[in-house]
Amino acid sequence: MNIKAICLGAALALSAFCGVVFAGALDVADNIRPFYTDSSMKTLKPFPEFKTTFMAMSQSGREMMMKECNDAAQSKPYAEFCANVNALRGMQ
C-alpha cells in the first residue's frame, strides 16, 4: 500500500512538472501580456507599439514566439497575435 502511494505521488509530481516545462511561450501570460493594451488581454497594441515591444525581447524569446506562431495548432488561438509576429519575421 505504501509503495502505491509513493508511486502515485511521484507520478502526479512529474506530470505537474512536465506540464510547466512543455508550456510554450504563447501559453505563459507574462510573455504575451506586454503586447496587449488591457489586463484581460483582448486588445493588441497598435502595430508600431507591438513591434517595439517585440524587438525589445531577447533574440531567443523572439525566435521561440516565431516558432510557435508557425505551428498551426499553437497559433490558432493566437491568430491575431501571430499575424503580427509573422509580419515582423523579416525585420529582425
Stockholm file with secondary structure:
# STOCKHOLM 1.0

chainA/1-92         MNIKAICLGAALALSAFCGVVFAGALDVADNIRPFYTDSSMKTLKPFPEFKTTFMAMSQSGREMMMKECNDAAQSKPYAEFCANVNALRGMQ
#=GR chainA/1-92 SS CHHHHHHHHHHHHHHHHHHHHTCCGGGCHHHHGGGBSSTTSCSBCCHHHHHHHHHTSCHHHHHHHHHHHHSHHHHGGGHHHHHHHHHTGGGC
#=GC SS_cons        CHHHHHHHHHHHHHHHHHHHHTCCGGGCHHHHGGGBSSTTSCSBCCHHHHHHHHHTSCHHHHHHHHHHHHSHHHHGGGHHHHHHHHHTGGGC
//
